[in-house]
C-alpha cells in the first residue's frame, strides 16, 4: 500500500491535480490499522500530510501503539517491521517538523542499528529478528537501508554516510545474482507467498539502492540499481501486488532527481535548520546531498559548485543549477519555482495555470 500511495503523491507533485492527493488520502485511510492493538504502517498518513492532505491527526492518533512496538522491537519484532517503524518516525518528522520529532526518529534509528546491524571487519551485517529466521532477508536489508538513508539525510554526519554505503554493498554481496542481473530472493524468504514477491522485493530493493547511490554519490550503486529494475520491471507490472512498486521505482529512477545540495559544514546550526527544512519540503523526486567543503571536493567539482558560497542550499536537476538559497523560509517556494521550469528554460503548463 505504501507504494501505491507514494505513486499517487508523485503524480500529484508532477501534475498538480488535487484529485491525486485526494486519492492518496483515501487510500491511506483504507490501509489504516483496524483496532488499537493492530499496528500497520503510519507512513501513508504522514506522507500524505506532508503533501498537504488532512491525515496528520490519523497518524498521531495511532502513534501510541507505534511507540509501544518500537520499545519492544529490539527483542521481538522482525527486522523488516522494526525498520519500517523507524521510517514511519522519519516521515512523521518530515510532516510535523519539530525538533523533538527529529530527535525521536534519530533515536529510533540508533536503536535499530544497535540491535540489528553488527560490524564484522569492514562489513556491516544485517541481523534477523523475530521468529526463527537464521539470516536476514532481502526485505530486511532493503528496509534497514531505507532507514539508513533517512538517517544520513537528516543528520549529515560522515559516519551516517558510511553506514549507508556499507549497508548497500552488503545487500548486493548477499543477494546479487550476476547471471540473471537481478537480486536473488531465497526460497526461505518466499515460502507461502505468491510469485509476485520476487519482482516486488527486487523493485523495492532497487529503489533503496538507487537512493543510497544518489545520497552517497556512488555511481556504481545507481547503475546497479537501474540494471536490477530493467530486469524485473516487466514482470513487476504484470502482477497487481507488485505493479505499484515497479511503477514507482521506474518513475523515480529513470527521471532526473531534484538534488537538494546542502553545501557547508554539516554540523553548523545553519545547515541543521536548512537540512530539516529540505527534509520537510514536499518533493517526491528530491534527494538530499550533504556536502562538506573540507571533505567532498570531488563531488562539489562534479556538480559545478567549486567556489560557490557556503553555507547555502543549491538545487540541481539534469545539469541545471539554482543560485544559493540561504533563507530556510524560501526553500519551499524555490523548489516549486525550480520544478516549474523544464529543461528548455520555459515554464511548464502547470506553472502557467
C-alpha positions as CSV (number, residue, x, y, z in Angstrom):
1,X,0.0,0.0,0.0
2,X,2.9,2.4,0.6
3,X,4.0,2.0,-3.0
4,X,0.5,2.9,-4.3
5,X,0.2,6.0,-2.0
6,X,3.7,7.1,-3.0
7,X,2.9,6.8,-6.7
8,X,-0.2,8.9,-6.3
9,X,1.8,11.5,-4.4
10,X,4.4,11.5,-7.2
11,X,1.6,12.1,-9.7
12,X,0.3,15.0,-7.6
13,X,3.7,16.6,-7.5
14,X,4.2,16.2,-11.2
15,X,0.8,17.2,-12.4
16,X,-0.6,19.4,-9.6
17,X,-4.0,17.6,-9.8
18,X,-5.7,17.8,-6.4
19,X,-7.6,14.6,-7.3
20,X,-4.3,12.6,-7.0
21,X,-3.9,14.0,-3.4
22,X,-7.5,13.1,-2.6
23,X,-6.9,9.5,-3.9
24,X,-3.8,9.2,-1.9
25,X,-5.6,10.3,1.2
26,X,-8.5,7.9,0.7
27,X,-6.0,5.0,0.1
28,X,-4.1,5.9,3.2
29,X,-7.3,5.6,5.3
30,X,-8.3,2.3,3.5
31,X,-5.0,0.9,4.7
32,X,-5.4,2.1,8.3
33,X,-4.9,-0.4,11.1
34,X,-8.0,-1.9,12.5
35,X,-8.1,-1.6,16.3
36,X,-5.8,-0.1,18.8
37,X,-3.7,-3.2,19.2
38,X,-3.2,-3.9,15.5
39,X,-0.4,-1.7,14.1
40,X,0.1,-1.0,10.4
41,X,2.5,1.4,8.8
42,X,1.8,5.1,9.6
43,X,3.9,6.1,6.6
44,X,0.9,6.8,4.3
45,X,-0.7,9.2,6.9
46,X,2.4,11.2,7.4
47,X,3.4,11.2,3.7
48,X,0.0,12.5,2.7
49,X,0.1,15.1,5.4
50,X,3.5,16.3,4.2
51,X,1.9,16.8,0.8
52,X,-0.9,19.0,2.3
53,X,-3.5,16.3,2.9
54,X,-5.7,16.0,6.0
55,X,-4.2,12.9,7.6
56,X,-1.9,14.1,10.3
57,X,-4.4,13.6,13.0
58,X,-4.9,10.0,11.8
59,X,-1.2,9.3,12.2
60,X,-1.0,11.0,15.6
61,X,-4.0,9.0,16.9
62,X,-2.2,5.7,16.1
63,X,1.3,6.9,17.2
64,X,1.0,5.4,20.7
65,X,0.9,1.8,19.6
66,X,3.9,2.6,17.3
67,X,5.9,3.8,20.2
68,X,4.9,0.8,22.2
69,X,6.0,-1.6,19.5
70,X,9.2,0.4,19.0
71,X,10.1,-0.1,22.6
72,X,9.8,-3.8,22.2
73,X,11.3,-4.1,18.7
74,X,14.9,-4.7,19.9
75,X,13.8,-8.1,21.1
76,X,10.6,-9.2,19.4
77,X,9.9,-7.6,16.0
78,X,11.2,-8.8,12.7
79,X,14.0,-6.6,11.3
80,X,11.7,-5.5,8.5
81,X,8.9,-4.3,10.8
82,X,11.5,-2.6,13.2
83,X,13.0,-0.7,10.3
84,X,9.5,0.3,9.0
85,X,8.7,1.8,12.4
86,X,11.8,3.9,12.2
87,X,10.9,5.0,8.6
88,X,7.5,6.0,9.9
89,X,9.1,8.2,12.6
90,X,11.3,9.9,10.0
91,X,8.3,10.5,7.8
92,X,6.4,11.9,10.8
93,X,9.4,14.3,11.4
94,X,9.1,15.5,7.8
95,X,5.4,16.1,8.3
96,X,5.4,17.7,11.7
97,X,8.8,19.4,11.5
98,X,9.5,20.0,15.2
99,X,13.0,19.3,16.7
100,X,11.6,16.6,19.0
101,X,10.2,14.6,16.1
102,X,13.7,14.5,14.5
103,X,15.3,13.5,17.8
104,X,12.8,10.7,18.2
105,X,13.4,9.4,14.7
106,X,17.2,9.5,15.0
107,X,17.0,7.8,18.4
108,X,14.8,5.1,16.8
109,X,17.4,4.7,14.0
110,X,20.1,4.3,16.6
111,X,18.2,1.6,18.4
112,X,17.6,-0.2,15.1
113,X,21.2,-0.2,14.1
114,X,22.3,-1.1,17.6
115,X,20.0,-4.2,17.7
116,X,20.0,-5.4,14.1
117,X,23.3,-4.3,12.5
118,X,26.7,-5.8,13.5
119,X,30.1,-4.7,12.4
120,X,32.3,-7.5,11.1
121,X,35.6,-6.1,9.9
122,X,34.8,-3.6,7.2
123,X,31.3,-5.1,6.7
124,X,28.0,-4.2,8.4
125,X,25.9,-7.3,8.8
126,X,22.1,-7.1,9.0
127,X,20.7,-9.4,11.6
128,X,17.3,-11.2,11.5
129,X,14.8,-10.7,14.3
130,X,11.6,-12.3,15.4
131,X,10.6,-15.8,14.5
132,X,13.2,-18.5,13.7
133,X,15.0,-16.8,10.7
134,X,18.7,-17.7,10.7
135,X,19.7,-15.0,8.1
136,X,18.3,-11.5,7.4
137,X,16.1,-11.5,4.3
138,X,16.2,-9.2,1.3
139,X,13.3,-7.3,2.8
140,X,15.3,-6.8,6.0
141,X,18.3,-5.4,4.1
142,X,16.2,-3.1,1.9
143,X,14.2,-1.6,4.8
144,X,17.2,-1.1,7.0
145,X,18.9,0.6,4.1
146,X,15.9,2.9,3.6
147,X,16.1,3.9,7.3
148,X,19.9,4.5,7.0
149,X,19.4,6.8,4.0
150,X,16.9,8.8,6.0
151,X,19.3,9.0,9.0
152,X,22.0,10.3,6.7
153,X,19.7,12.8,5.1
154,X,18.6,14.2,8.4
155,X,22.0,14.1,10.3
156,X,24.5,14.9,7.6
157,X,27.2,13.1,9.5
158,X,30.1,11.3,7.8
159,X,29.6,8.1,9.8
160,X,25.9,8.0,8.7
161,X,27.0,8.2,5.1
162,X,29.5,5.4,5.6
163,X,26.7,3.2,7.1
164,X,24.6,3.8,4.0
165,X,27.4,2.8,1.7
166,X,28.3,-0.3,3.7
167,X,24.7,-1.5,4.0
168,X,24.1,-1.0,0.3
169,X,27.2,-3.1,-0.6
170,X,26.2,-5.7,1.9
171,X,22.8,-6.1,0.3
172,X,24.5,-6.7,-3.1
173,X,27.0,-9.0,-1.5
174,X,24.2,-11.2,-0.1
175,X,21.7,-11.1,-2.9
176,X,23.1,-10.0,-6.3
177,X,22.9,-12.7,-9.0
178,X,25.3,-11.9,-11.8
179,X,23.8,-14.5,-14.1
180,X,20.3,-13.1,-14.0
181,X,21.2,-9.5,-13.4
182,X,18.8,-9.2,-10.5
183,X,18.6,-9.9,-6.8
184,X,18.1,-13.4,-5.6
185,X,15.1,-14.0,-3.3
186,X,15.9,-17.1,-1.2
187,X,13.3,-19.8,-1.1
188,X,13.1,-19.4,2.7
189,X,12.0,-15.7,2.2
190,X,9.3,-16.5,-0.3
191,X,7.7,-19.6,1.3
192,X,3.9,-19.4,1.2
193,X,4.0,-16.1,-0.8
194,X,2.8,-15.6,-4.3
195,X,5.2,-15.3,-7.3
196,X,4.8,-11.5,-7.2
197,X,7.0,-11.4,-4.1
198,X,10.2,-11.8,-6.2
199,X,9.7,-8.7,-8.5
200,X,8.1,-6.8,-5.6
201,X,11.2,-7.2,-3.4
202,X,13.5,-6.6,-6.4
203,X,11.8,-3.3,-7.2
204,X,11.8,-2.1,-3.7
205,X,15.4,-3.0,-3.1
206,X,16.5,-1.5,-6.4
207,X,14.9,1.8,-5.3
208,X,16.6,1.6,-1.9
209,X,19.9,1.1,-3.7
210,X,19.3,3.9,-6.1
211,X,18.6,6.3,-3.2
212,X,21.7,5.1,-1.4
213,X,23.8,5.7,-4.5
214,X,22.3,9.2,-5.1
215,X,22.8,10.1,-1.4
216,X,26.5,9.0,-1.3
217,X,27.5,9.8,-4.8
218,X,28.4,6.2,-5.7
219,X,27.6,5.8,-9.4
220,X,28.2,2.1,-9.1
221,X,25.1,1.7,-6.8
222,X,23.0,3.9,-9.1
223,X,24.0,1.8,-12.2
224,X,23.5,-1.5,-10.4
225,X,20.0,-0.4,-9.2
226,X,18.9,0.5,-12.7
227,X,20.2,-2.8,-14.1
228,X,18.1,-4.7,-11.5
229,X,15.0,-2.7,-12.3
230,X,15.5,-3.2,-16.0
231,X,15.5,-6.9,-15.5
232,X,12.4,-7.1,-13.3
233,X,10.1,-4.2,-14.4
234,X,8.0,-6.0,-17.0
235,X,7.4,-8.8,-14.5
236,X,6.7,-6.4,-11.7
237,X,4.0,-4.5,-13.5
238,X,2.3,-7.8,-14.7
239,X,1.2,-8.5,-11.1
240,X,-1.3,-6.3,-9.3
241,X,0.6,-6.7,-6.0
242,X,4.0,-5.6,-7.3
243,X,2.9,-3.2,-10.1
244,X,2.9,0.0,-7.8
245,X,6.4,-0.8,-6.6
246,X,7.7,-1.3,-10.1
247,X,6.0,1.8,-11.5
248,X,7.2,3.9,-8.6
249,X,10.8,2.8,-8.9
250,X,10.8,3.3,-12.7
251,X,9.2,6.8,-12.3
252,X,11.8,7.9,-9.8
253,X,14.9,6.1,-11.1
254,X,14.6,6.8,-14.8
255,X,13.9,10.6,-14.5
256,X,16.4,13.1,-13.2
257,X,16.0,13.7,-9.5
258,X,15.8,17.1,-7.8
259,X,19.1,17.2,-5.9
260,X,18.9,19.4,-2.8
261,X,22.6,20.1,-2.2
262,X,23.4,21.3,1.3
263,X,26.8,23.0,0.9
264,X,28.7,23.8,4.1
265,X,29.8,22.4,7.5
266,X,27.1,19.7,8.2
267,X,27.3,20.4,11.9
268,X,26.7,24.2,11.7
269,X,23.4,25.5,13.2
270,X,22.5,27.0,9.8
271,X,22.9,23.7,8.0
272,X,21.0,21.8,10.6
273,X,18.0,24.1,10.2
274,X,18.3,24.1,6.4
275,X,18.7,20.3,6.3
276,X,15.5,19.7,8.3
277,X,13.7,22.2,6.1
278,X,14.7,20.3,3.0
279,X,13.6,17.0,4.5
280,X,10.2,18.5,5.3
281,X,9.5,20.0,1.8
282,X,7.1,18.1,-0.3
283,X,9.1,17.0,-3.4
284,X,8.9,13.2,-4.0
285,X,11.8,13.4,-6.6
286,X,14.2,15.0,-4.2
287,X,17.4,13.6,-2.9
288,X,19.3,15.4,-0.2
289,X,23.1,15.7,-0.5
290,X,25.2,16.8,2.4
291,X,28.4,18.2,1.0
292,X,31.3,19.4,3.3
293,X,33.7,21.8,1.5
294,X,36.5,20.2,3.5
295,X,35.9,16.5,2.5
296,X,33.7,16.4,-0.6
297,X,35.7,18.4,-3.1
298,X,35.4,15.8,-5.9
299,X,31.6,15.8,-5.8
300,X,31.5,19.6,-5.4
301,X,33.5,19.9,-8.6
302,X,31.2,17.4,-10.4
303,X,28.2,19.4,-9.5
304,X,29.8,22.7,-10.6
305,X,29.9,24.2,-7.1
306,X,33.6,24.9,-7.0
307,X,34.0,28.4,-5.4
308,X,30.3,28.6,-4.5
309,X,29.1,30.4,-1.4
310,X,28.7,28.4,1.8
311,X,26.7,27.7,3.9
312,X,23.9,27.5,1.4
313,X,21.4,25.3,-0.4
314,X,21.6,24.7,-4.1
315,X,19.1,22.9,-6.3
316,X,20.3,20.8,-9.2
317,X,18.4,18.8,-11.8
318,X,19.7,17.4,-15.1
319,X,22.7,19.7,-15.1
320,X,20.6,22.9,-14.3
321,X,21.8,24.6,-11.1
322,X,20.0,27.2,-9.0
323,X,21.6,30.1,-7.2
324,X,22.4,29.9,-3.5
325,X,19.4,29.7,-1.1
326,X,20.3,30.9,2.4
327,X,16.9,31.5,4.0
328,X,15.1,28.4,5.1
329,X,11.7,30.1,4.7
330,X,12.4,30.5,1.0
331,X,13.1,26.8,0.3
332,X,9.6,25.6,-0.5
333,X,9.0,28.4,-2.9
334,X,12.4,27.9,-4.5
335,X,11.7,24.2,-5.1
336,X,8.3,25.0,-6.7
337,X,9.9,27.6,-9.0
338,X,12.8,25.3,-9.8
339,X,10.4,22.4,-10.7
340,X,8.1,24.6,-12.8
341,X,10.8,25.3,-15.3
342,X,11.6,22.5,-17.8
343,X,14.9,21.8,-19.3
344,X,14.3,24.3,-22.2
345,X,14.0,27.1,-19.6
346,X,10.3,27.6,-20.3
347,X,7.7,27.5,-17.6
348,X,5.8,24.2,-17.6
349,X,2.0,24.2,-18.3
350,X,1.3,23.6,-14.6
351,X,3.2,26.7,-13.6
352,X,1.3,28.8,-16.1
353,X,-2.1,27.8,-14.9
